[in-house]
Amino acid sequence: MSRFKDDREEKLVIQEDGIIQFNFQNCATSRLFYNCKGLTGTVILSDKCEHVGFEAFRGTNIEKIVIPASVKTIDYDAFADCPCLQEIIFIKGRDSDNLLSIGQGAFYNSGTDIKV
């Protein structure tokens, strides 16, 4: 049974091990899972995702996020107020200009001590 009851279901796959894979074409839109406390565990963004919108995952209970090399921008407050977030993995690509910008407060008040 899915944790969500709207069109977001079509964009994600919950694997048996609890890992959630998002199948977005170009971006994780702004406020996509804003304050969705039911979003927990590991989140892996699609390698087609190029942009994480503002407050896309703000206020969720995710514990780990895997950000592929295809992501060019992460908007402000994208992962803010995620107290369970302990691990952030950026996948390195072949190009030196993979991640171009991380917005102010992108990881503000999260469980990890990241400095950019």
C-alpha positions as CSV (number, residue, x, y, z in Angstrom):
1,M,0.0,0.0,0.0
2,S,1.3,3.4,-0.9
3,R,2.0,6.1,1.6
4,F,0.5,8.7,-0.6
5,K,-3.0,9.0,-2.0
6,D,-2.6,11.4,-5.0
7,D,-0.7,11.7,-8.3
8,R,2.7,11.5,-6.6
9,E,2.2,7.7,-6.5
10,E,2.9,7.5,-10.2
11,K,6.3,9.2,-9.7
12,L,7.8,6.9,-7.1
13,V,8.6,3.3,-6.6
14,I,8.9,1.9,-3.0
15,Q,11.2,-1.1,-3.1
16,E,11.0,-4.1,-0.7
17,D,14.0,-2.8,1.3
18,G,12.2,0.5,1.9
19,I,14.2,2.5,-0.5
20,I,12.2,5.0,-2.4
21,Q,13.1,5.8,-6.1
22,F,11.7,8.9,-7.8
23,N,11.1,8.7,-11.5
24,F,11.0,12.4,-12.4
25,Q,11.8,13.4,-15.9
26,N,13.5,16.8,-15.3
27,C,12.9,17.9,-11.8
28,A,11.5,17.4,-8.3
29,T,9.1,20.3,-8.4
30,S,8.8,22.9,-5.7
31,R,6.9,21.8,-2.5
32,L,6.5,18.3,-4.0
33,F,6.5,16.6,-0.6
34,Y,6.4,19.7,1.6
35,N,5.8,18.6,5.2
36,C,4.9,15.1,4.2
37,K,5.9,13.3,7.4
38,G,5.1,9.9,5.9
39,L,8.1,10.2,3.6
40,T,10.8,8.3,5.4
41,G,13.9,6.2,4.8
42,T,16.2,6.5,1.8
43,V,15.3,8.6,-1.3
44,I,17.1,8.1,-4.6
45,L,16.4,10.8,-7.2
46,S,16.3,9.7,-10.9
47,D,19.3,10.2,-13.0
48,K,17.0,12.3,-15.3
49,C,16.4,14.8,-12.5
50,E,18.1,18.1,-13.2
51,H,16.6,20.4,-10.6
52,V,15.3,20.1,-7.0
53,G,12.7,22.8,-6.4
54,F,12.3,25.0,-3.3
55,E,11.0,23.2,-0.3
56,A,10.6,20.0,-2.4
57,F,11.3,17.8,0.6
58,R,11.1,20.3,3.4
59,G,9.7,18.9,6.6
60,T,9.9,15.2,5.6
61,N,11.4,12.4,7.7
62,I,13.8,11.1,5.1
63,E,17.0,9.7,6.5
64,K,19.2,9.5,3.4
65,I,19.1,11.2,0.0
66,V,21.1,10.2,-3.1
67,I,21.5,13.1,-5.5
68,P,22.7,12.0,-9.0
69,A,25.2,13.8,-11.2
70,S,22.3,15.0,-13.4
71,V,21.2,17.5,-10.8
72,K,22.4,20.9,-11.6
73,T,20.5,23.0,-9.1
74,I,19.1,22.6,-5.6
75,D,16.8,25.5,-4.7
76,Y,16.5,27.2,-1.3
77,D,15.1,25.2,1.6
78,A,14.8,22.0,-0.6
79,F,15.7,19.7,2.3
80,A,15.2,22.2,5.2
81,D,13.6,21.0,8.5
82,C,14.4,17.3,7.8
83,P,15.4,16.2,11.4
84,C,16.0,12.6,10.4
85,L,18.3,13.4,7.5
86,Q,21.7,11.9,8.4
87,E,23.3,11.2,5.0
88,I,23.5,13.1,1.8
89,I,25.3,11.4,-1.2
90,F,26.2,13.4,-4.3
91,I,27.0,11.1,-7.2
92,K,30.0,12.5,-9.2
93,G,29.6,12.6,-12.9
94,R,32.1,12.9,-15.7
95,D,31.7,16.7,-16.1
96,S,33.3,19.1,-13.8
97,D,30.2,21.3,-13.7
98,N,27.7,18.8,-12.3
99,L,26.1,20.7,-9.5
100,L,26.1,24.4,-10.3
101,S,24.2,25.8,-7.3
102,I,22.8,25.0,-3.9
103,G,20.3,27.6,-2.6
104,Q,20.4,29.3,0.7
105,G,19.2,27.1,3.5
106,A,18.9,24.0,1.3
107,F,19.8,21.8,4.3
108,Y,18.8,24.2,7.1
109,N,17.8,22.6,10.3
110,S,18.3,19.1,9.0
111,G,19.8,16.2,11.0
112,T,23.1,16.5,9.1
113,D,25.9,18.9,9.7
114,I,26.6,19.9,6.1
115,K,28.5,23.0,5.1
116,V,28.6,24.1,1.5
